[in-house]
Amino acid sequence: TECRELQVAIYFQMIWSMIFNAFLFSFVFARLARCESRGAQVLFSDKAIIEKRDGKWMMHVRIYDFDSSQPVVEAHVRMYCVSWRDYERQTRDLVQPHLLHVMRILQPNDDLGATMFTSIPANVTHRIDAFSPLAPIRYRRRLKMLGVGGSSGVSLREVDQDVGARSGVICPVCGESYSSMFHLRRHIQYSQMLENSDPSFPMLGSHRDTNLITPDLFKPLLLSEEDIRDQLRDKEIMVVVEGIEPMVSGTFQALQSYKLNDIVFGGRFAPCMTQTGGKIYVDVDKFHTILPPTDTSIHRYSLYRKPGQEPSKLGSFFGGEKSSLRSAAEIAGRPPLCVGAKNR
């Protein structure tokens, strides 16, 4: 009772010491738990590939995590398109401007979260369809007239209609919706047959009305390499990989962007994995290597096309190509594309 001041001083000194230790421990842990360095270990391909497969244009990017001994937890990928042309157009039209546009991912399926196992090299694929920001604006306007694109602003995928998971093609007569133009054509043909069997059925407003069922209704939308190149001139593709570092449970992101000069039309990524003795080895020297297309499709791309050779015409919803703007001298004088990455 005679040293009350000393007891109060010791009490506050202990409180201060515990608070100081707590702050010091939290600062040290926060510094050790930073995961930005893990994002630098995620390897992206130097070049993206745009190819035509089964009449559809696909964009591919290869991704791999160097530290495969400690797999990233819940890794998933996203893709965005930075479009200044659309941003300026929206600003000019006095609507809400959006610089970033979401690019739906086909593989891995973004409907399932676009999750990845980054310890094995994998391709990320985006399909350039009617709803893709890489498609020219005139294609998107045409599809809005067909009732496919709509004006809701929701990012959709044409592949969902192809597999019957969603109906997006609307009949201009009765308003029934179908998953593809093929099913719409069958519906109109069947309805016309039924209407022709009834002589009293009026022509106006029916499936036989040429003002509603115009010849351009089933005209295929042809997308060429030239169209995609022109659309990519002012755009930048951002690929974001996000995951959880398993050691400290911290979230990190790895980002890579691609412009027009970072994209190769045609070709495929070289195989970079081998199996020996039950183990899988990754050859990093081949990770960035791009092989030319097969002999049956090499003539479709201006990079590999011989001077004077015309591209083939493919009839599909987004099929066919036009002549490229690239000159024969540029095609003949271009060096072979074979980029090799150095080992760690």
C-alpha positions in Angstrom: 0.0 0.0 0.0 3.0 2.3 0.5 4.2 1.9 -3.2 0.9 2.5 -5.1 2.6 4.7 -7.7 5.1 1.9 -8.5 2.3 -0.7 -8.8 0.5 1.5 -11.3 3.6 2.1 -13.3 4.3 -1.6 -13.5 0.7 -2.3 -14.6 0.8 0.2 -17.4 4.3 -1.0 -18.4 3.0 -4.6 -18.8 -0.1 -3.4 -20.8 2.2 -1.4 -23.1 4.6 -4.3 -23.5 1.7 -6.7 -24.5 0.3 -4.1 -27.0 3.8 -3.5 -28.5 4.5 -7.2 -28.8 1.1 -7.8 -30.5 1.8 -5.0 -33.0 5.3 -6.2 -33.6 4.1 -9.8 -34.2 1.4 -8.7 -36.6 3.8 -6.5 -38.6 6.3 -9.4 -39.0 3.5 -11.9 -39.9 2.0 -9.5 -42.4 5.4 -9.0 -44.0 6.0 -12.7 -44.2 2.5 -13.5 -45.5 2.8 -11.2 -48.6 2.2 -13.4 -51.6 3.1 -11.0 -54.5 6.2 -13.0 -55.2 4.2 -16.1 -55.8 2.4 -14.4 -58.6 5.7 -13.9 -60.4 6.1 -17.7 -60.5 3.0 -18.1 -62.7 4.2 -18.3 -66.3 2.1 -17.1 -69.3 2.9 -17.8 -72.9 4.6 -15.0 -74.7 2.1 -15.2 -77.5 -1.6 -15.8 -77.7 -3.0 -17.9 -80.6 -6.1 -17.3 -82.5 -7.1 -20.2 -84.7 -10.2 -21.4 -86.6 -11.5 -24.8 -85.4 -14.6 -26.4 -86.9 -15.6 -23.1 -88.4 -15.3 -21.2 -85.1 -12.5 -18.8 -84.1 -10.7 -19.6 -80.8 -8.2 -17.7 -78.7 -5.7 -19.7 -76.7 -3.3 -18.7 -73.9 -1.0 -21.2 -72.1 -0.5 -21.0 -68.3 1.8 -22.8 -65.9 3.0 -22.4 -62.3 6.7 -23.0 -61.8 6.4 -24.0 -58.1 4.5 -27.2 -58.9 5.6 -28.9 -55.6 3.2 -26.6 -53.7 0.1 -26.4 -55.9 -1.9 -23.2 -55.8 -5.3 -23.6 -53.9 -8.5 -22.6 -55.8 -6.7 -21.2 -58.8 -9.0 -19.7 -61.4 -8.6 -17.5 -64.4 -10.5 -14.5 -65.9 -10.1 -12.6 -69.1 -11.0 -9.0 -69.9 -10.9 -6.9 -73.0 -9.8 -3.3 -72.8 -11.5 -1.4 -75.7 -10.9 2.3 -76.2 -12.9 2.3 -79.4 -16.0 1.1 -77.5 -15.3 3.5 -74.6 -15.1 6.5 -77.0 -18.3 5.4 -78.8 -20.2 5.0 -75.5 -19.0 8.4 -74.4 -20.1 9.9 -77.7 -23.5 8.3 -77.4 -23.9 9.7 -73.9 -24.3 6.3 -72.3 -22.5 4.8 -69.3 -18.9 4.1 -70.5 -17.3 0.8 -69.8 -13.6 0.3 -70.5 -13.4 -3.3 -69.4 -15.4 -6.0 -71.1 -15.7 -9.5 -69.7 -14.6 -12.3 -72.0 -16.3 -15.6 -71.4 -14.0 -18.6 -71.1 -14.7 -21.9 -72.8 -11.9 -23.9 -71.3 -11.8 -24.1 -68.3 -15.5 -23.6 -68.3 -16.3 -20.3 -66.5 -19.8 -21.7 -65.6 -18.0 -24.0 -63.3 -15.7 -21.2 -61.9 -12.9 -21.5 -64.5 -10.8 -23.3 -61.9 -7.3 -24.6 -62.9 -4.6 -26.9 -61.6 -1.7 -24.7 -62.5 1.0 -27.3 -61.6 0.4 -28.7 -65.1 0.6 -26.5 -68.3 -2.9 -25.8 -69.5 -4.6 -23.8 -72.3 -7.2 -21.1 -71.5 -9.6 -20.8 -74.5 -12.0 -18.0 -75.4 -14.4 -18.5 -78.2 -14.9 -15.5 -80.5 -18.6 -15.7 -81.0 -21.5 -13.4 -81.4 -21.2 -12.1 -77.8 -17.4 -11.7 -77.7 -16.0 -8.2 -77.5 -13.5 -9.3 -80.2 -16.3 -9.6 -82.7 -16.9 -6.5 -84.9 -19.8 -4.3 -83.8 -21.8 -4.9 -87.0 -22.1 -8.6 -86.1 -23.3 -7.8 -82.6 -25.9 -5.3 -84.1 -27.1 -7.9 -86.6 -27.6 -10.4 -83.8 -29.6 -7.9 -81.8 -31.9 -7.6 -84.7 -32.3 -11.4 -84.7 -33.1 -11.4 -80.9 -29.8 -13.2 -80.1 -27.7 -10.5 -78.6 -30.4 -8.6 -76.8 -29.8 -5.3 -74.9 -29.6 -6.6 -71.3 -25.8 -6.1 -71.1 -25.3 -9.7 -69.7 -22.2 -11.5 -71.0 -23.4 -14.6 -72.7 -21.8 -17.5 -74.7 -22.9 -18.8 -78.0 -21.8 -22.3 -77.0 -24.6 -22.5 -74.4 -27.1 -22.2 -77.3 -25.2 -24.8 -79.3 -25.6 -27.4 -76.6 -29.3 -26.5 -75.9 -28.6 -25.0 -72.5 -30.2 -21.7 -73.4 -32.6 -20.5 -76.1 -31.4 -17.2 -77.7 -32.7 -17.2 -81.3 -36.2 -15.7 -81.4 -38.8 -16.3 -84.2 -39.8 -12.9 -85.6 -43.4 -14.2 -86.2 -44.6 -16.1 -83.1 -41.8 -15.1 -80.6 -40.8 -18.7 -79.9 -37.1 -19.0 -78.9 -34.7 -21.7 -80.1 -31.1 -22.6 -79.4 -29.7 -22.1 -82.9 -30.5 -20.8 -86.4 -30.9 -24.4 -87.5 -33.8 -25.1 -85.2 -35.4 -21.7 -86.1 -35.2 -22.7 -89.8 -36.9 -26.1 -89.0 -39.6 -24.3 -87.0 -40.3 -21.9 -89.8 -40.4 -24.6 -92.5 -42.8 -26.7 -90.4 -45.0 -23.8 -89.6 -45.2 -22.8 -93.3 -46.2 -26.4 -94.1 -49.0 -26.3 -91.6 -50.2 -22.8 -92.7 -50.2 -23.9 -96.4 -52.5 -26.8 -95.6 -55.2 -24.3 -94.5 -56.3 -22.2 -97.4 -58.1 -19.8 -95.0 -55.0 -19.0 -93.0 -54.1 -15.3 -93.6 -50.7 -14.6 -95.2 -50.1 -11.3 -93.4 -48.4 -11.9 -90.0 -47.8 -15.6 -90.7 -44.6 -17.5 -91.2 -45.1 -17.0 -94.9 -45.0 -13.2 -94.6 -42.0 -12.1 -96.6 -41.9 -8.8 -94.6 -41.1 -10.9 -91.4 -39.2 -13.9 -92.9 -36.7 -12.0 -95.1 -34.0 -13.7 -97.2 -31.3 -12.1 -94.9 -32.7 -13.9 -91.9 -30.7 -17.0 -92.4 -27.7 -15.4 -94.1 -24.6 -16.7 -92.4 -22.4 -14.2 -90.6 -18.9 -14.6 -92.0 -16.0 -13.6 -89.7 -12.5 -13.4 -91.3 -9.0 -12.9 -90.0 -9.1 -9.4 -91.4 -12.1 -8.6 -89.3 -10.5 -9.8 -86.1 -7.3 -8.0 -86.8 -9.1 -4.7 -87.3 -11.1 -5.2 -84.1 -7.9 -5.9 -82.1 -6.0 -2.8 -83.3 -7.2 -0.7 -80.3 -7.7 -3.5 -77.8 -5.7 -5.2 -75.1 -6.5 -8.6 -73.7 -5.9 -9.0 -70.0 -5.6 -12.5 -68.5 -5.8 -12.7 -64.7 -4.9 -15.8 -62.6 -6.0 -15.7 -59.0 -5.4 -18.2 -56.3 -4.4 -18.9 -52.7 -0.8 -19.5 -51.6 -0.8 -22.8 -49.6 1.9 -21.8 -47.1 0.4 -18.7 -45.6 -3.1 -18.9 -47.1 -2.8 -15.5 -48.8 -4.5 -14.5 -52.0 -2.4 -13.4 -54.9 -2.9 -12.5 -58.6 -0.8 -12.9 -61.7 -1.6 -10.8 -64.8 -0.6 -10.8 -68.4 -1.8 -8.7 -71.3 -1.8 -9.2 -75.0 -2.0 -6.7 -77.9 -2.3 -7.3 -81.6 1.4 -7.8 -82.0 1.4 -10.4 -79.3 -1.2 -12.6 -81.1 -0.4 -15.2 -83.7 -3.1 -16.3 -86.2 -2.9 -20.0 -86.7 -0.7 -22.6 -85.1 -0.7 -24.6 -81.9 1.4 -24.7 -78.8 4.2 -27.3 -78.9 3.8 -30.3 -76.5 6.0 -29.5 -73.5 5.3 -32.5 -71.1 6.9 -35.9 -71.1 6.4 -39.0 -68.9 9.4 -41.0 -67.7 9.3 -43.6 -64.9 5.8 -42.7 -63.9 6.7 -39.0 -63.4 5.7 -36.0 -65.6 8.4 -33.6 -66.7 7.7 -30.1 -68.1 10.2 -28.8 -70.7 10.2 -25.1 -70.1 12.2 -24.5 -73.3 9.2 -25.6 -75.3 6.6 -23.8 -73.3 6.4 -20.7 -75.6 7.1 -22.6 -78.8 4.3 -22.3 -81.4 4.1 -24.9 -84.2 2.5 -24.1 -87.6 -1.0 -25.3 -88.4 -1.7 -28.7 -90.1 -1.4 -29.0 -93.9 -5.2 -29.0 -94.2 -5.7 -25.6 -92.5 -2.4 -23.8 -93.0 -3.8 -21.9 -96.0 -6.4 -20.2 -93.8 -4.0 -17.8 -92.1 -2.1 -15.0 -93.7 1.1 -15.7 -91.7 1.6 -19.1 -93.4 -0.3 -18.6 -96.7 1.7 -18.6 -99.8 1.8 -15.5 -102.0 -1.3 -15.3 -104.2 -3.0 -18.2 -102.4 -6.7 -17.5 -101.5 -8.1 -18.5 -98.1 -10.8 -21.1 -98.1 -14.5 -20.3 -97.5 -16.2 -22.2 -94.7 -20.0 -22.0 -94.4 -21.0 -21.6 -90.7 -22.6 -19.2 -88.3 -19.2 -17.4 -88.1 -17.4 -19.1 -90.9 -15.5 -18.0 -94.0 -12.6 -15.6 -94.5 -11.6 -12.8 -96.7 -8.3 -11.9 -98.2 -5.9 -10.4 -95.7 -4.5 -6.9 -95.9 -1.0 -8.2 -95.5 1.2 -8.0 -98.6 2.9 -10.9 -100.2 6.3 -9.4 -99.3 5.4 -9.3 -95.6 4.2 -12.9 -95.7 7.3 -14.3 -97.6 9.8 -12.3 -95.5 8.4 -13.0 -92.1 10.8 -15.1 -90.0 9.6 -18.4 -88.5 7.8 -18.1 -85.2 9.6 -20.2 -82.6 10.0 -18.6 -79.2 11.9 -20.5 -76.6 11.8 -19.8 -72.8 14.9 -20.1 -70.6 15.0 -22.5 -67.8 14.8 -21.2 -64.2 
